[in-house]
């Protein structure tokens, strides 16, 4: 993926990793378009970054995707990069709890990227050079049991990305997967944003951009902090690691 000279759509671009990525790519001279549900966050981000564009969009609403894609094609015909960053993480009890949170998570984290990719792929394939970047998670490879559907959707996104990459292997569209570790954002509440165990967002973005610059042909973007999760199965001792990891999460939650 080239670092500059792109027209980039970033979903969930008004906060967290999405905003930080948007600002990093904007600083590299790209035309960045951020999309999200909350107008105030989009406005705040574009005001802080003159030239950045924004569109109100709920990727979890499948009915909104065709018209959103059609408008993008008209307003930004040079669009050549899509970063599927929008996502929700909700704590769930699987012992008789409601399934509404699970359904919303699947709609946003999995069906959203699948639907939006399908809607924009004809435009991307017309570009001389294009890229689709999905944002999964280290939890795709070692799930955190208190957020079961979130982890399941991220595992599914990893699998989907591999298949998409293979099917597009002979096209101009590169397919990448960004695999974040536990990062200081608002994704799962204010505690995560200030948790010293989490990777500072600024450090995560800096390392991610360094990887993209130095290894433009990479298919998976893994900062050092996520590698224990990404390669947990390959490194052996998975079951013990899974139990220790989730016991630690449970203990930490009980202490707050």
C-alpha positions as CSV (number, residue, x, y, z in Angstrom):
1,X,0.0,0.0,0.0
2,X,1.3,3.4,-0.9
3,X,1.4,5.9,1.9
4,X,0.5,9.1,0.0
5,X,-1.5,10.1,-3.1
6,X,-4.6,8.2,-2.1
7,X,-8.2,9.0,-1.6
8,X,-9.0,7.1,1.6
9,X,-12.4,6.2,3.3
10,X,-12.1,5.3,7.0
11,X,-15.2,4.1,8.7
12,X,-15.4,4.9,12.4
13,X,-13.1,7.8,11.7
14,X,-14.3,10.2,14.3
15,X,-12.7,8.7,17.3
16,X,-10.1,6.2,18.6
17,X,-8.0,4.3,16.2
18,X,-10.1,5.5,13.2
19,X,-9.4,9.2,14.0
20,X,-5.8,8.6,14.7
21,X,-5.3,6.7,11.4
22,X,-7.2,9.4,9.6
23,X,-5.0,12.1,11.0
24,X,-1.8,10.1,10.2
25,X,-2.8,9.6,6.6
26,X,-4.1,13.2,6.3
27,X,-0.6,14.3,7.4
28,X,0.9,12.3,4.6
29,X,-1.0,14.2,2.0
30,X,-3.9,11.9,1.3
31,X,-7.5,13.0,0.7
32,X,-9.2,11.4,3.7
33,X,-12.9,10.9,4.1
34,X,-14.1,9.8,7.6
35,X,-17.5,8.2,8.1
36,X,-19.3,7.5,11.4
37,X,-22.6,7.8,13.2
38,X,-21.8,10.7,15.5
39,X,-21.8,14.1,13.7
40,X,-20.2,16.0,16.6
41,X,-17.2,13.7,16.5
42,X,-16.9,13.9,12.7
43,X,-17.1,17.7,12.9
44,X,-14.5,17.9,15.6
45,X,-12.1,15.8,13.6
46,X,-12.5,17.7,10.3
47,X,-12.2,21.0,12.1
48,X,-8.9,20.0,13.5
49,X,-7.7,18.7,10.1
50,X,-8.5,21.2,7.3
51,X,-9.2,19.5,4.0
52,X,-10.4,16.2,5.6
53,X,-14.0,15.3,4.6
54,X,-16.7,13.6,6.5
55,X,-20.0,11.7,6.0
56,X,-22.6,10.5,8.5
57,X,-22.9,6.8,8.1
58,X,-24.0,3.8,10.2
59,X,-22.3,0.8,8.8
60,X,-24.5,-1.5,10.9
61,X,-27.5,-0.4,8.9
62,X,-27.4,-2.6,5.8
63,X,-30.1,-0.5,4.1
64,X,-28.0,2.6,4.1
65,X,-24.9,1.1,2.4
66,X,-26.0,1.1,-1.3
67,X,-26.9,4.9,-1.2
68,X,-23.8,5.7,0.8
69,X,-21.6,3.9,-1.7
70,X,-23.3,5.6,-4.7
71,X,-22.7,9.0,-3.2
72,X,-19.1,8.2,-2.5
73,X,-18.6,7.2,-6.2
74,X,-20.0,10.6,-7.3
75,X,-18.2,12.8,-4.7
76,X,-14.9,10.9,-4.7
77,X,-14.4,9.1,-8.0
78,X,-10.7,8.6,-7.2
79,X,-11.5,6.7,-4.0
80,X,-8.9,3.9,-4.0
81,X,-8.5,2.9,-0.3
82,X,-11.1,1.7,2.2
83,X,-10.2,1.1,5.8
84,X,-12.9,-0.9,7.6
85,X,-12.3,0.4,11.1
86,X,-15.8,0.9,12.6
87,X,-16.6,-1.5,15.3
88,X,-18.4,-2.0,18.6
89,X,-17.4,-4.1,21.6
90,X,-20.0,-5.1,24.2
91,X,-19.8,-7.2,27.3
92,X,-22.2,-10.2,27.1
93,X,-23.4,-12.9,29.4
94,X,-24.0,-16.1,27.5
95,X,-26.0,-17.6,30.4
96,X,-29.4,-16.4,29.5
97,X,-28.5,-12.9,28.5
98,X,-30.2,-11.0,25.7
99,X,-28.9,-11.5,22.1
100,X,-29.5,-7.9,20.9
101,X,-25.9,-6.9,21.7
102,X,-24.6,-9.9,19.7
103,X,-26.8,-9.1,16.8
104,X,-25.7,-5.5,16.7
105,X,-22.1,-6.5,16.9
106,X,-22.4,-8.9,14.0
107,X,-24.2,-6.3,11.9
108,X,-21.5,-3.6,12.6
109,X,-18.3,-5.6,12.8
110,X,-18.9,-8.3,10.2
111,X,-21.8,-7.7,7.9
112,X,-20.9,-4.0,7.6
113,X,-17.5,-4.5,6.1
114,X,-18.7,-7.4,3.9
115,X,-21.6,-5.3,2.5
116,X,-19.5,-2.1,2.1
117,X,-16.7,-4.0,0.3
118,X,-19.2,-5.5,-2.1
119,X,-20.7,-2.0,-2.8
120,X,-17.3,-0.3,-3.4
121,X,-15.3,-3.1,-5.1
122,X,-16.4,-2.1,-8.6
123,X,-15.0,1.4,-8.1
124,X,-11.8,0.1,-6.4
125,X,-11.1,-2.3,-9.2
126,X,-11.2,0.6,-11.7
127,X,-8.3,2.3,-9.9
128,X,-4.7,1.7,-11.1
129,X,-3.7,0.9,-7.5
130,X,-6.1,0.3,-4.6
131,X,-6.3,-1.3,-1.2
132,X,-8.8,-2.6,1.3
133,X,-7.7,-2.7,4.9
134,X,-9.7,-4.5,7.5
135,X,-9.2,-3.9,11.2
136,X,-9.4,-7.1,13.2
137,X,-7.9,-7.5,16.7
138,X,-5.5,-9.6,18.6
139,X,-8.7,-11.0,20.2
140,X,-9.5,-12.6,16.9
141,X,-6.7,-15.1,17.7
142,X,-7.2,-15.4,21.5
143,X,-10.7,-14.4,22.6
144,X,-11.6,-12.4,25.7
145,X,-14.5,-14.4,27.0
146,X,-16.5,-11.4,28.4
147,X,-16.8,-10.0,24.9
148,X,-17.6,-13.2,23.0
149,X,-19.4,-11.9,19.9
150,X,-16.8,-9.1,19.4
151,X,-14.0,-11.7,19.4
152,X,-16.0,-14.0,17.1
153,X,-16.6,-11.2,14.6
154,X,-12.9,-10.3,14.5
155,X,-12.0,-13.9,14.0
156,X,-14.5,-14.0,11.1
157,X,-13.1,-10.7,9.7
158,X,-9.6,-12.3,9.7
159,X,-10.9,-15.3,7.8
160,X,-12.9,-13.2,5.4
161,X,-9.9,-11.0,4.7
162,X,-7.8,-14.0,3.7
163,X,-10.4,-15.2,1.3
164,X,-10.9,-11.7,-0.1
165,X,-7.1,-11.4,-0.6
166,X,-7.0,-14.6,-2.5
167,X,-9.9,-13.8,-4.7
168,X,-8.4,-10.4,-5.6
169,X,-4.9,-11.7,-6.1
170,X,-4.9,-10.9,-9.8
171,X,-6.4,-7.5,-9.5
172,X,-5.1,-4.0,-8.7
173,X,-6.6,-4.2,-5.2
174,X,-4.3,-5.1,-2.3
175,X,-5.9,-6.6,0.8
176,X,-4.4,-5.9,4.2
177,X,-5.3,-6.7,7.8
178,X,-4.5,-4.4,10.7
179,X,-4.4,-6.4,13.9
180,X,-4.4,-4.0,16.9
181,X,-3.5,-5.1,20.5
182,X,-5.2,-3.6,23.5
183,X,-5.0,0.1,22.8
184,X,-5.9,3.1,24.9
185,X,-9.2,4.1,23.2
186,X,-12.9,4.5,24.2
187,X,-13.9,1.2,22.6
188,X,-15.0,-0.6,25.7
189,X,-15.4,2.3,28.1
190,X,-13.3,5.0,29.7
191,X,-11.2,2.6,31.7
192,X,-9.6,1.3,28.5
193,X,-8.7,4.8,27.5
194,X,-6.6,5.3,30.6
195,X,-5.5,1.7,31.3
196,X,-1.7,1.7,31.7
197,X,-1.7,-1.9,30.5
198,X,-3.1,-0.8,27.1
199,X,-0.8,0.4,24.4
200,X,-0.8,4.2,24.0
201,X,-2.7,5.1,20.9
202,X,0.0,7.5,19.6
203,X,2.6,4.7,19.9
204,X,0.3,2.2,18.1
205,X,-0.3,4.6,15.2
206,X,3.4,5.5,14.9
207,X,4.5,1.8,14.8
208,X,1.7,1.0,12.3
209,X,2.7,3.8,9.9
210,X,6.3,2.7,10.2
211,X,5.4,-0.8,9.1
212,X,3.3,0.5,6.2
213,X,6.3,2.6,5.1
214,X,9.0,0.0,5.5
215,X,6.9,-3.1,4.3
216,X,4.4,-1.8,1.7
217,X,3.7,-5.4,0.6
218,X,2.7,-6.6,4.0
219,X,-0.6,-8.5,4.3
220,X,-0.8,-8.4,8.1
221,X,0.1,-5.3,10.1
222,X,1.2,-6.5,13.5
223,X,2.9,-4.2,16.1
224,X,5.1,-6.0,18.5
225,X,2.6,-5.7,21.3
226,X,0.0,-7.9,19.5
227,X,2.3,-10.7,18.5
228,X,1.8,-12.8,21.7
229,X,-2.0,-12.9,20.9
230,X,-1.6,-13.2,17.1
231,X,0.7,-16.2,17.4
232,X,-0.7,-17.8,20.6
233,X,-1.7,-21.0,18.8
234,X,1.5,-21.3,16.9
235,X,3.7,-20.7,19.9
236,X,2.2,-23.6,21.9
237,X,0.5,-23.7,25.3
238,X,-2.6,-22.1,23.9
239,X,-5.1,-23.6,26.4
240,X,-3.0,-22.5,29.4
241,X,-2.5,-19.0,27.9
242,X,-6.2,-18.7,27.1
243,X,-7.1,-19.5,30.7
244,X,-4.5,-17.3,32.3
245,X,-5.4,-14.4,30.0
246,X,-9.2,-14.6,30.8
247,X,-8.6,-15.3,34.5
248,X,-6.6,-12.0,34.5
249,X,-9.4,-10.1,32.7
250,X,-11.9,-11.5,35.2
251,X,-9.8,-10.5,38.2
252,X,-9.2,-7.0,36.8
253,X,-12.9,-6.4,36.1
254,X,-13.7,-7.6,39.7
255,X,-11.3,-5.1,41.0
256,X,-12.9,-2.1,39.3
